[in-house]
Amino acid sequence: MFVDIAKIHIKAGDGGDGAVAFHREKYVASGGPDGGDGGRGGNIVFVADDNLSTLADFRYKRKYHAQKGENGRGGRCNGKKADDLIIRVPKGTLVKDANTGRLLADISDKEPVIVAKGGKGGWGNPHFATPTRQTPRFAKPGQPGEEYDVQLELKLLADVGIVGFPNVGKSTLISVVSEAKPIIANYHFTTITPVLGVVRMGPEESFVMADIPGLIEGAGDGAGLGHQFLHHVERCRLLVHMVDVSGSEGRDPKEDFRIINEELKKFNPELAERPMIVAGNKCDLTDDETVEKFRKYIEDMGYKFFPVMAAISYEVEPLLKEIQEQLSKLPPIVRYEPEPEILPDADSLAGQEIKVNCQDGVYFVQADGLLRVLRMIDFSDSDSVQYFQRVLISSGVIDALKEAGIEEGDTVSLYDFEFEFVE
């Protein structure tokens, strides 16, 4: 079954906890703190796999959790970092935050992409030794790993997309110009999944063509099967609009052409501006006059027209050469850039649970909602620092610290960030 949208839950591994230990050795009276740091949690990494063509596997497994980093040990032995969890997806898969719609990654090449970062390991107690605190009996816990509900969307990577009404010959065309073997029959919606084929034009010259399942009127609003696959057209650099010029199904080819263009525009206005070539198929079922009238109609709108008989490869070669020439002038296939995370309004963080734990004069603060904010703060930027100060006040961290008895000059530890408390 072809599946091009799936929703899964991913969680990177938590960092290992730092260790509380003290050096013990014969003839060494005060060995001092000796605990190692925790290891980093495993990342969630997405990798494109050319052997996959569908997201069907994600219908059966929906939760992906990376391993936690190893805890630190005595002897200043740091914990081992956890292995990354690799998730393999078809090339062209978009990874989006299911709650906000923010694009996290576009998996369109061989480079692995870290979508959720593992938590940093906690510090062992040697990090907290000072001239006045020589035997710290505490360490930091590991940070939690990033966690998302993500939606996977497959947008096929094809240079050329063939669009048109059902049964106009799209599958026949791709079968005669490539090694693709789509199901071909004389009934509507024979093709129920997109089909990719590589068209070879010569040594080291080729392009990828996609047969998009037949569109009908109302496809942009969800009618028929084509609406399920319209998003696969969005990456195509060039469209080949195939029309049955003979009207063998009792439809007007001019009206067919208009309707499909309207549906493309309705789904995504940018598609209306996409370069397009018109192929008039089934020319053998009508007369030359009808073909020439349709040619004039198309060329008057500024498109190039190629009459073909796909079933017998008649005049297909000129069409392919025109496709190749136009592709040579067009930019490469669209790659989508990840969208940056937007800092939330400071007041929106109010009311969350805040835990304050004081050990040897260090106030450890835990507030899960602040961790993601902390990761986005640039402490070299004054505006960013001012925003963070507002967050500490509006979220209730400052009030919680005062309730815990903090005094000016005491140290506050918020995950991997430490600062001196000032009234």
N, C-alpha and C positions, 0 to 999 in steps of 0.2 A: 504493500500500500504506500502511495506517495503521501508523505506528510511534510508540509513546509512551514508549519508553525507549532511550537511546543513551549510549554511553560515548566520550568524546573526551579528547584531551590538549591542554592550553592552556599557553602560556608567554608571559608578558609580556616586552617587550624589555629588554635590558640597557642600563644607562646608558652614555653615551659616556665615554671616558677624558679626564681632564684633561690639558692640554698643558704640556710643559716648553719654555719659550721665554724669551728675554731681549731687552729693548728695544735696538734698534740705530738710532742716529740720529746724523747728523753733528754734531759739536761736543758731543755728550753722551757723557761718558767712561764712566759707569756707569749704564746705563739701568735696570738691575734686572730682576727676574723679570717676565715679561709673558705668561704662558700663560693661556689661557681655560679655563673649566670645561666639562666634557662635558654634553651634553643628556640630558634624561630619556628613558628607554625608553618605548615605547608601552604603554598599558594594554590589557588585554582587557576589552571592554565588551559586556555583553549587553543587547539591546533587544527588546521585545515587538513583534511584527509581526502585525497583524490579518489579513493576507493568507495567513498560514501556519496550518495546522491539524494538522500532523504533523511528527515529527522525522526523516522519511525521508531528508532530505538528508545527515544526519550518518552514514548508513550508508556513504557513499562518500568523505567527507572526514573524517578523524579527528584530524588534527593542525593546530593553529592557533597560529602563532607571530607575535607582534608584532615590529616593527622595532626595531633598536638605535638609541639616541640617537647623534647625531653627536659626534665627538670635538672637544675644544676646539682652538683654533688660536692662533697668535701674535697679538700686538697686543691681548691680552685679549679676543679674540673667542670668545664662548661657542658651543658646539655647538648646533645646532638640535635641539629635542626631537622625538622621533618621533611620527608619527600613531598614534592609538589604532586597534586592530583591533576592528571592530564585528561581533558575531555576532548574527544575527537568529534569534529562536526564537518559537514560538507563545505567545500570552498564556496564562499559567498554568503555565509551565515552572519546575520546581524545579532548582536547580543544586547538586549535592552533591559533596563530596570523596569520590571513589570508594574511597579507602583507609581513611578513618575513618568515613564516613557523615555527617559534619558538614554541615549545611545552610549553603551559602555565600550563596545568594540565591533570592528568589522573584520571578520576572519576571511580575508580574501587572498592571502599569500601564505608562504611556507613559514613565516615568522611566528613563533609561539607568542601568545598575548596573555599577560597576567590580568585577569578580570577582578579577582578578589585576592587581596594580599593577606598573607598569614600574619598573625600577631607577633610583635617583638617579644623576645624572651625577657623575663624579669631579672633585675640585678641581684647578685648575691650580696651578702652583708659586708664584704670589704669595701664596696662603693660608699658605704655610709659611715665609715670610720673617720673621725676627726680628732684633733688634739684633745678635745673635751669629751668625746664619745669614742673611746678606744675599743669597746666591746659591744658593738651594735648587735642586738639579738633579734633583728628583723631583716627581712629581704622583701623584694618586690615580687608580686605575682606577675605572670605573663599577661600580655595584652590579648584581648579577644581578637580573633580573626574577622575580617570583613564578611558580611553576610548579606545576600540579596535573593529576592525572588526575581528570576530573570525570564524574559520571553525571548525565545530563539526564533528568528525569521529567516528563512532561506530565500535569497534573491539571486537567481541564477546569473552566473557570469558568462554572458554571451555577447559577442560583438553585434550580431544581427538577430532581430526578433521578427518572426513571420506572424502577422496578425490577419484576422479576417473572419467572416462568418463560418459556421460549421460546413464541412463538406465542399469546400471550394478548391481543395487540392494542396493544402499546406503540408500535410504528412507525405503526400506523394512527392512534392518538390524536395523535401529534406532527404527522402529515401534515395533519390536519384543523384543528388549532388554530394552525399556523404555516406559513411558506413552505418549511419543510424538505421534501425529497423523498427519504425513505428508500426502499430497495427493500422491497416488500411482497409476500409470497407465502405460500402455505399449507404451509410446511414449517419445521422447527426451524432456528434459527440463520440465518435469512434476513439478519438484521442482524449483521454481523461487525465493525462499527466503531461507536463512539459517534456519535450524530447530534445536532447542536445546532439548535434552532429558537427564534426570537424570537416570543413570544406578545404581541400588541398588544391592550391592553384599552381603549384610548382615547387621546386626545391626551397625548403625553409619559408614557404609562403602559404599561409593558411589563415582561416578565421573560423570562429565558432558561431554556429547558427542554432537558434532555438525555435522549435515549433510550439507556439503557445496555443493551448486548447481553444476551440472556437468561441468567439464572443457573439453575443446577440444583443438586441436592443434592451437596455436596462441593466447591462452587465455592471456598469459603474455603481448601480444601486443594489447589486447582489443577485440579479437574475441569471439563470443558467449556470454553466460550469465555469465560464471564462472569468467571472469575477474573482474566483479563488486564486487565479494565476496572473491577474493584471500587474501585481507588484513585481513579477519576474521581468516585465518589460522595462522597468524603470532604469535598469543598468545598461540596457542595450544602446549601443552608439548609433545604430541605424535601424530603421524599421522597413520591412518589406510588406506592403499591404497587398494581399492577394484577393482578387475579385473574380467571381464567375461571370465573365463578360457575356456568356450565352444566356444567362438568366434561366438555366435549366431547372431550377427549383421554383420557378414562378415568381422570383423576386427581380426587382429593377437593380442592375449593377450600380447605377449612379446613387440610388437611395442607400444601397448597402455600404458604399464607400462613405457617404455622409454620416450614416448612423455609427459606424465603427469609429470614425474620427471624433464624433461627439462623445462616445463612451470613453475613449482614451483621455479626452480633455476633461471630462467630468471626474475621472478617477485621479488624474494628476495634470494640472494645466501645463506643466513643463513638457508633457508628452506631445502636446499639440505643436510644440516648436521643434521636436526631434526630427532630424533629416529622414525623409521617407522616399522610397521608390515604389511605384505601383506596378504589380504584375497582373496582367489580365489572362487568366487561365481558361481552359476549355474553348479555345478559339475554333476548334474543329466542329463544334456544335452550333455554330452560328455563321453568318455571312460576313464578308470583308467590310461591307458598309457599316454594319453594327459595330465592328471592332474599331473602325476609323472614327466613328462618331464618339465612341467612348474615349479614344485616344485624345481627340480634340478637347473633350470635357476635362480630362485630367491635366493635359498640358496647359490649358488656359488657367488652371489654378497654380501652375508653377512646378508641377511634379514631372519627373521623367516616367514614361510608360513603356513597358515591355510586354508584348503579347507572347504567350508561351503555351505549349501543350506539355505539361509536366509529366504526364504518364509516358510519353515517348521521348522526353528530353528535347523537344523541338524548341529552338531558339532560347534554350536555358543558358548557354554559354555567354551570350552578350549580357544577360542579366547578371551573371556572376562577375564578369569583368567590370561592370559598372559598380557593383557592390565593393569589389576590391579597390577600385579607384577612389570611391568616396571614403572608404575606411582609412585610406592612406592620408587623408586630409583632416580626419577627425581626431579629437583628443582620445586618450586611452579610456578604458572602461572606468566608470565612476567608482571611486573608493570613498566611503563615508568616514569623516573624522569623528572620533569620540567627542561627546559633548562634556564640557567641564561641569563639575558639580557646583551648584549655586549655594552659597552660604545662606543658611536659614535666617529668618528674622530673629534677632536676639530674644525678643519677648515670647516667641513661640516655644522656647525651651523651658519655660516656667512650669513648675508643677511636677517635674520628674523626680524619681527617687534618688536621693543623694546619701552616700554613706561616707562618714568621716571616721578614721581610725588613727589615734595618736600613739606613736611609739618613739620613746626616747626623744621627744621634742619635735618629731617630724610628723606632720599631719597628712595622712594619705587619704586622697579623695577618690571615690569611685562614683561615676555617673555615666551610664552607658550612652546616653544621648550626647554627651560632650566629647566622646572619643572621636567620632567622625568629624566634628567641628575642629578639634585639636589637630587632626591630620591635615586640614586645609589651611591652617593659619601660617602665614609667613611672618615670623617674628623679626625679620629685618625691615618690615614695612610698618610705618607708624600707624596708618589707618587700620591695618590688620590687627595690630596690637590693641588699639582703642576698641575695635569690635570685640576682641576677646575679653577685654575688661568689662564691657557691657554684658556679655554673655555670663560672666562669673556673677555679676550682680543680679541680672534678671532671672537666671536659672535657680538662684537660691544658694549657690555655693558659698558666697561670702557670709550669708546669715548662718548657714550650717557650721562654718568654721568658727564663728563667734560663739555659737551655742556650745561647741566642743571645747571652748576655753582658749582659743588661740590668742596670742599676744603679738604685738608688733615685733618684727625681727625673726619670728619663728619661720621654719621652712615648710612650704606646702608642696606636696608631690602629687601631681595629677598625671597618672600614667607615666610617660617618659619625659614629662616636663616638670621642672622644679622652679619655684620662685619664692622670694622672701615676702612674707605678708607685711603690708604697709597699710595703715589706716588712711 
